[in-house]
């Protein structure tokens, strides 16, 4: 049985060469904690990485990181390159709000850009497909012997 990542937490990290990155770290709640994933694992995945910059007028601002344009899911971060991290419980609420609003807008934009699935019309005049059904009744098999 393969263990799956069933928990996630927002984390702000400072990674060498990338700056301040805000993203979701995912882990298996039955076998590890978020601290284990950040402190003990040689690598960890950071989903939806966003850069955190400081604007003198508005304060901290969350924007998609340039790395986000190069991936569709996550980036793998080497733990030894991380100099510090801040867990979701200690993050400023404005950063969390900006991040969730940004992710929601990205997801809404992706949903709009996907082509709509055509409705399958069930025309009674149309003959059934030549392949027939793929479900075989056990009772039908017994009567054929």
N, C-alpha and C positions, 0 to 999 in steps of 0.2 A: 504494500500500500504506500503510495507516494504522499508525503505530507505536503499540504498546500498552504500558501500564504493566506491566512484568514483574518489578519488584523493589519491595520495601517495607522500611521501617525504622521502628522505634519512635523517637519524638522527643518531648522535653519542651520546650515553648515557653512564653514569657511574652508574651502578647499584650495590648495595651492594651485595657482594658474587659472582658477575659475572665479574667484571672489566669493561673495556671499550668495549662496544658493538655497532657495526655499523649495521643498518638494515633499512628496510622500515616501516614507520608507515602509515597506511591507514585510511582515514576518509571520511565523506560525505561532499563535498564542499558546498552543499546547507544549511546545518544546523550547521556546525562547521568549525573551522580552525585547523591547525596543532598545534598551541599554545594551543587551548582549549583542544585538545586531550591529550597533554602532561602535561598541568597544572591543569586541572579541573577534568578530568575523574579519577575515582578511579583506574582503570586498563586500559591498552592499549595493543594492539597486535603489536609485532615487527616481521616482516616477514624477512626470510633469515638472522638470526642473525649471525654476524661474529665478531670475536675478533680482536681488534686492539692492536698490541704489538709494542714496540719500539726496533728496532735493532740499535746498535751503528754504524754499517757500512752503512746501507741502509736507516735508518730513520723509520718512521711509516710503519708497514706492516699489511695488512688485510688478515686474515686467517679464515676459518670456525671455529666457536666456537664448543666446545664439545657438547653443547646443540643441535646443528644442526643435529647431528647424532641421536638424540632421537625424532625428530619431522619431519613431512613432510611439514609443512607450516609455523607456527609461534609460538612464545612464548608469553605468557601473562605476562606482567610486572606490578607489583604493583607500582603505582606512588610514594607512600611514600618511596620506596626503591631506588628511583633515586635521586642522589645528584646533578647532572648537566646534561645538554643536549646541543648539538650544532646542529643547523638546517643546511640543505643542502646548503643554500646560504652562510653560514659562514665556511663550511668545506674546508679543503685544497683540491685542485683539484686532487692531487695524490691519496688521499684516495678514492674519488669518482670513479676515473678511475680504481683503483685496485678492488674495490667492483663490478663495472659493468663487468669488465673482468672475475672475479671469478664467478659471477652469470651466465654469458654467457657460460663459460666453463662447469659449472654444468649442465645447460640446454642442451647443445650440447651432453654431455655424457649421459644424461637420454634419449634423443631422439635416440641415437645410440643403447642403451641397450633395448629399446622396440622392441618386435617382429613386423616384418612387417605384415600388414594385407594382407591376400591372395586376389588376384584379383577375383572378381566374374565373371565367364565366362558365357555368355549367349549363350548356345548351341541351335540352332534352332531345332535340333532333339530331344531335351529333352522336355518332356511334362511339362506344367505349374504345379505349386505346387497345391496340392489338396485343399488348403484353398481358392484359388481364390484371387480376389482383395478385398481390404478393403474399397475402395472408392465406394460409391453407388450414382449413379446419381439421382437427385431429379426427373427428367423427367421419369426415369424408375419406380419410386414408384407411380406416378400419373396414369400411364397406367394400373396398376394391379388392380385397384379398380373396 
